Amino acid sequence: MAEKVIPLADNRYAAALPRIPLTAMRPNGLLGDALGRPLRDLRISVTDRCNFRCSYCMPKEVFDKHYDFLPQTSLLSFEEITRTARLFVAHGVRKIRLTGGEPLLRKNLEVLVAMLAALRTPNGDALDLTLTTNGSVLARKAQALKDAGLKRVTVSLDALDDAIFRRMNDADFPVAEVLAGIEEAQRVGLGPIKVNMVVKRGTNDGQILAMARHFKGTPIVLRFIEYMDVGATNGWRMDEVLPSAEVVARIHAAHPLEAIEANVSGETAERWRYLDGSGEIGVISSVTQAFCQDCNRARLSTEGKLFLCLFASQGHDLRALLRASYSDEQIAGAIGLIWQARTDRYSELRSAAAAGEGPDSPGASGARERRVEMHYIGG
């Protein structure tokens, strides 16, 4: 088990104060990082709180009743989030995903959804506005989210077996309520829906076929995610990682599959479809098959820190700029400088280190304790 690391609420994670360029940088939608990767996807965490205690994200022994979550005054307001999102859109972002924690715990979230849904690209196109949720309150919120302009949802679901699901969420929450949320999201048109299953060897890998069969023949895309070494509190071990190739092999043996092309450049999931035409699955293999070379995602934390990688140890404090007297042009320029300097490729370095082909993994020699936790910036 990894050493417990409980960050303080008043200094949650290290953050650099962004530099403001001397000459205004006018966004042209063509921003690239140091490795030539464009900025297309912004993930916005709206709360660091969650009503589940999944061991791979928010283990109960760390995130207990004494854990010091962020105070309301630290959170970005809906107006601050929308202002920031508008600047990212000017730089080339075309997809915004709301995350958490559990984003549906943020009060009046549909108001923020409506504000973001009103944003347009420089060509006048609407954004791909989506949300990731554990589904616990989705049945109650789906219609309001759809009415506000949300396009689709991704639901986390790690097992169909109720006993296994309750053990994994560690909140004694029944799987039936999540399935009801998925059904309601389908009914109101929040689709195409994706369902994400984090697979831990020895914990829920026996549910792979059951999950595949449940969603086979429906428009829902089931995606299997390798258990990742995010943060420092989840006790990650490589022997609990079930490689995606084995997941595909198990399903293929029962229901033949064939590989299909990605929908868009930078997509994290490899796609497979059933040969009988009854749908598709996806696998996300950040441990065994790094996809850093195509990563076009930025992450904005609940309190306005910009992180350039899911495995980052330091962010960039955009909130300090938002709450000062800086103009949109100055903040857009700061964002541009940050992205242009980006070199993050943690998963590639980890894979190279594991194969003995490169420098030590970024997670080695104590660096892992500094990494941001998933509940703080979303997945």
Disulfide bonds with the S-S distance in Angstrom:
none
